[in-house]
C-alpha cells in the first residue's frame, strides 16, 4: 500500500493525513502517482473533507523523486508515460482546491520538491533533509508548469540556481529563499504547525476558499494542457532519454553519470 490515510477531526468537518510509504525512498512511479491523484480527487468530491496534510513516517525521505529501478525497467517507448506522470500529478495537486499542506520531514528531491511547491502551505524539518528541483541534473528539462509555480513563491534572485543548477537546500535555506514557509526543530513541531494551519483554514468558508484558490492558480490551470504538450516535446529532444537513463544507471551503480 503506497499511502496510509488517516481521517482526523477539525473544525467544521474532517481532514485527512496522507502518509507516503511507497518504498525505502518514497520514490515515484506512474502507478503510485496515479493512485495519489485518485485519492485527491476522491477527497475533493467529499464535502465532509476540508483539507489534506501530505507527510511520511520515513525518517530520511519525504519523497526522493522518480524511481530509478522503475525507469530502467521501462521500455523506451513507455518512458514518457512514467516521467510525464509527475507533470500530470502536479496538475492534479494544483486543481485540488481545498487546503493542501505538506510536511517535508526528509529529503524532497525532484518529484518530492514538485509535490511540495504545489501545496498551499509548506513546512520543513530543520534537519539534514534537503529539498531541490534536481531534474536538470539527471538530464530532464524542467517543465514550464514547475517553473511558473516556483516563480510564485521563490525570491526572483534565486530562480536561476533553483531551476538551472538544481541546487538543494536545507530547511533554513529553503525558508530564506521562499521555497518553504516555515521550519521546525522536530517532526512533532512540524505536525503542530501543519495541524494549526489546517484547523485555521477549515474555519474559512469552503466555497470562498476554493473559488479564491482556483483564481490564484488561474494561469497555471489554464495552461495545463499546453504544459503537457511542451513536456512531451522536450522529452523528445536529442539526448534527453539517453541522459536520463545514464543518470538512473549511475545512481543504481553508485557512480558519477557520464552525460552526452
C-alpha positions as CSV (number, residue, x, y, z in Angstrom):
1,X,0.0,0.0,0.0
2,X,1.6,3.2,-1.2
3,X,-0.3,5.6,1.0
4,X,-1.7,5.4,4.6
5,X,-4.8,7.5,5.1
6,X,-5.9,8.9,8.4
7,X,-9.1,10.8,8.9
8,X,-9.0,13.5,11.6
9,X,-11.5,15.8,13.2
10,X,-11.1,19.5,12.6
11,X,-13.4,22.5,13.0
12,X,-16.4,22.3,10.6
13,X,-15.6,18.8,9.3
14,X,-12.9,16.2,8.7
15,X,-9.3,16.4,7.4
16,X,-7.0,13.7,6.1
17,X,-3.4,13.0,6.7
18,X,-1.9,11.1,3.8
19,X,1.4,9.3,4.6
20,X,3.8,8.3,1.8
21,X,5.0,4.8,2.2
22,X,6.0,3.8,-1.4
23,X,9.4,2.2,-0.7
24,X,12.5,3.0,1.3
25,X,13.0,6.3,-0.5
26,X,9.3,7.1,-1.2
27,X,10.1,7.2,-4.9
28,X,7.5,7.8,-7.6
29,X,6.2,5.6,-10.4
30,X,3.5,6.2,-12.9
31,X,1.1,4.0,-11.0
32,X,1.6,5.4,-7.5
33,X,1.3,8.9,-8.9
34,X,-2.0,8.0,-10.5
35,X,-3.0,6.5,-7.1
36,X,-2.4,9.7,-5.3
37,X,-4.3,11.7,-8.0
38,X,-7.3,9.4,-7.4
39,X,-7.1,9.9,-3.6
40,X,-7.1,13.6,-4.0
41,X,-10.0,13.6,-6.4
42,X,-12.0,11.4,-4.0
43,X,-11.3,13.9,-1.2
44,X,-12.1,16.8,-3.4
45,X,-15.5,15.4,-4.1
46,X,-16.3,14.7,-0.5
47,X,-18.0,17.7,1.1
48,X,-17.2,16.5,4.6
49,X,-13.4,16.7,4.0
50,X,-12.0,20.2,4.5
51,X,-8.3,19.6,3.7
52,X,-5.2,17.4,3.4
53,X,-1.8,17.1,5.0
54,X,0.8,15.2,3.0
55,X,3.6,13.6,5.0
56,X,5.5,10.4,5.8
57,X,6.8,8.4,8.7
58,X,10.0,7.7,6.8
59,X,12.8,9.4,8.8
60,X,15.0,10.0,5.9
61,X,13.0,10.6,2.7
62,X,9.8,12.6,2.2
63,X,9.9,11.8,-1.5
64,X,13.1,11.2,-3.5
65,X,11.6,11.8,-6.9
66,X,11.2,9.3,-9.8
67,X,12.0,5.7,-9.1
68,X,15.3,4.7,-10.8
69,X,14.6,0.9,-10.9
70,X,11.2,1.5,-12.4
71,X,12.6,3.8,-15.1
72,X,15.3,1.4,-16.0
73,X,12.9,-1.5,-16.4
74,X,10.5,0.6,-18.6
75,X,10.8,0.3,-22.4
76,X,11.9,3.5,-24.1
77,X,8.6,4.0,-25.8
78,X,6.8,4.0,-22.4
79,X,9.2,6.2,-20.6
80,X,7.3,9.4,-21.3
81,X,4.3,7.9,-19.5
82,X,6.4,7.3,-16.4
83,X,8.4,10.5,-16.4
84,X,5.4,12.7,-17.6
85,X,3.4,11.3,-14.7
86,X,4.9,13.9,-12.4
87,X,3.6,16.7,-14.7
88,X,0.1,15.1,-14.5
89,X,0.3,14.7,-10.8
90,X,1.4,18.3,-10.4
91,X,-1.7,19.3,-12.4
92,X,-4.0,17.3,-10.0
93,X,-2.3,18.9,-7.0
94,X,-2.9,22.4,-8.3
95,X,-6.5,21.5,-9.2
96,X,-7.1,20.3,-5.7
97,X,-8.9,23.4,-4.5
98,X,-9.2,22.5,-0.8
99,X,-6.4,23.3,1.7
100,X,-3.3,21.3,0.9
101,X,-0.4,21.3,3.3
102,X,2.9,19.4,3.0
103,X,5.3,18.3,5.8
104,X,8.8,17.8,4.5
105,X,10.5,15.8,7.2
106,X,13.2,14.2,5.0
107,X,14.8,14.6,1.6
108,X,12.5,16.0,-1.1
109,X,14.3,15.8,-4.4
110,X,12.9,16.2,-7.9
111,X,9.3,15.0,-7.7
112,X,9.4,15.5,-3.9
113,X,10.0,19.2,-4.4
114,X,7.3,19.3,-7.1
115,X,4.7,17.9,-4.7
116,X,5.9,20.4,-2.0
117,X,5.7,23.5,-4.2
118,X,2.3,22.5,-5.5
119,X,0.9,22.8,-1.9
120,X,-0.7,25.8,-0.4
121,X,1.5,25.7,2.7
122,X,4.9,24.0,3.1
123,X,6.6,23.2,6.3
124,X,10.0,21.5,6.7
125,X,12.0,19.9,9.4
126,X,15.1,21.8,10.3
127,X,17.5,18.9,10.0
128,X,19.6,17.0,7.5
129,X,16.9,16.7,4.8
130,X,17.3,18.7,1.6
131,X,14.8,19.9,-1.0
132,X,15.6,20.8,-4.6
133,X,14.5,20.6,-8.2
134,X,17.2,18.2,-9.4
135,X,15.6,17.4,-12.8
136,X,18.3,19.2,-14.8
137,X,21.0,17.2,-13.0
138,X,19.5,13.9,-14.4
139,X,19.1,15.3,-17.9
140,X,15.5,16.4,-17.8
141,X,14.3,19.8,-18.8
142,X,12.3,21.4,-16.0
143,X,8.7,21.7,-17.1
144,X,7.2,25.1,-17.5
145,X,4.4,24.4,-15.0
146,X,7.0,23.8,-12.3
147,X,8.9,26.9,-13.2
148,X,5.8,29.0,-13.1
149,X,4.9,27.7,-9.7
150,X,8.5,28.3,-8.4
151,X,8.1,31.9,-9.5
152,X,5.0,32.2,-7.3
153,X,6.9,31.6,-4.1
154,X,10.7,31.7,-4.6
155,X,12.6,35.1,-4.4
156,X,13.4,36.1,-8.0
157,X,17.1,36.3,-7.1
158,X,17.2,32.5,-6.7
159,X,15.2,31.4,-9.8
160,X,18.3,30.6,-11.8
161,X,20.0,28.5,-9.1
162,X,16.8,26.7,-8.3
163,X,15.9,25.9,-11.9
164,X,19.1,25.8,-13.8
165,X,21.5,24.4,-11.2
166,X,19.2,22.1,-9.4
167,X,20.5,23.5,-6.1
168,X,19.4,21.6,-3.0
169,X,18.6,23.4,0.3
170,X,18.3,22.5,3.9
171,X,15.3,23.8,5.8
172,X,16.6,27.2,6.9
173,X,18.0,27.9,3.4
174,X,14.7,26.8,1.7
175,X,12.8,29.2,4.0
176,X,15.2,32.0,3.3
177,X,14.5,31.9,-0.5
178,X,10.7,31.3,-0.1
179,X,10.6,27.7,-1.2
180,X,9.4,26.7,2.4
181,X,7.1,28.7,4.5
182,X,8.2,27.6,8.0
183,X,10.7,25.3,9.6
184,X,10.6,23.5,13.0
185,X,13.1,21.5,15.1
186,X,11.3,18.2,15.4
187,X,8.7,16.2,13.3
188,X,6.3,16.7,16.2
189,X,6.7,20.5,15.9
190,X,6.2,20.4,12.1
191,X,2.9,18.5,12.7
192,X,1.8,21.1,15.3
193,X,2.3,23.9,12.7
194,X,0.5,21.9,10.0
195,X,-2.5,21.0,12.2
196,X,-2.8,24.5,13.4
197,X,-2.9,25.8,9.8
198,X,-5.4,23.2,8.7
199,X,-7.7,24.0,11.6
200,X,-7.4,27.7,10.8
201,X,-8.2,27.1,7.1
202,X,-11.1,24.9,7.9
203,X,-12.9,27.9,9.5
204,X,-12.8,29.8,6.2
205,X,-16.0,29.3,4.2
206,X,-15.2,26.4,1.9
207,X,-16.8,27.9,-1.2
208,X,-14.8,31.1,-0.8
209,X,-11.5,29.3,-0.2
210,X,-12.0,27.0,-3.2
211,X,-13.0,29.8,-5.6
212,X,-10.2,32.0,-4.5
213,X,-7.6,29.2,-4.7
214,X,-8.7,28.5,-8.3
215,X,-8.4,32.2,-9.2
216,X,-4.9,32.3,-7.6
217,X,-3.9,29.3,-9.7
218,X,-5.8,30.5,-12.7
219,X,-2.8,30.9,-15.1
220,X,-1.4,27.5,-14.2
221,X,-4.8,25.8,-14.6
222,X,-5.5,27.5,-17.9
223,X,-2.2,26.2,-19.3
224,X,-2.1,22.6,-18.0
225,X,-2.8,21.1,-21.5
226,X,0.0,23.2,-23.1
227,X,2.4,22.3,-20.3
228,X,1.7,18.6,-21.0
229,X,2.4,19.1,-24.8
230,X,5.6,21.1,-24.0
231,X,6.8,18.3,-21.7
232,X,6.3,15.6,-24.4
233,X,8.1,17.8,-26.9
234,X,11.1,18.5,-24.6
235,X,11.3,14.8,-23.8
236,X,11.8,14.1,-27.5
237,X,14.8,16.3,-27.8
238,X,18.1,14.6,-28.8
239,X,19.9,13.2,-25.8
240,X,17.2,13.6,-23.1
241,X,16.3,9.9,-22.8
242,X,19.9,8.7,-23.1
243,X,21.0,11.1,-20.4
244,X,18.1,10.2,-18.1
245,X,18.8,6.5,-18.4
246,X,22.5,7.2,-17.8
247,X,21.7,9.1,-14.7
248,X,19.4,6.4,-13.4
249,X,22.1,3.7,-14.1
250,X,24.8,5.7,-12.4
251,X,22.5,6.2,-9.4
252,X,21.9,2.4,-9.2
253,X,25.7,1.7,-9.7
254,X,26.6,4.5,-7.2
255,X,28.9,6.3,-9.6
256,X,29.0,9.7,-11.4
257,X,27.0,9.8,-14.6
258,X,28.7,10.5,-17.9
259,X,26.3,12.6,-20.0
260,X,26.3,13.2,-23.7
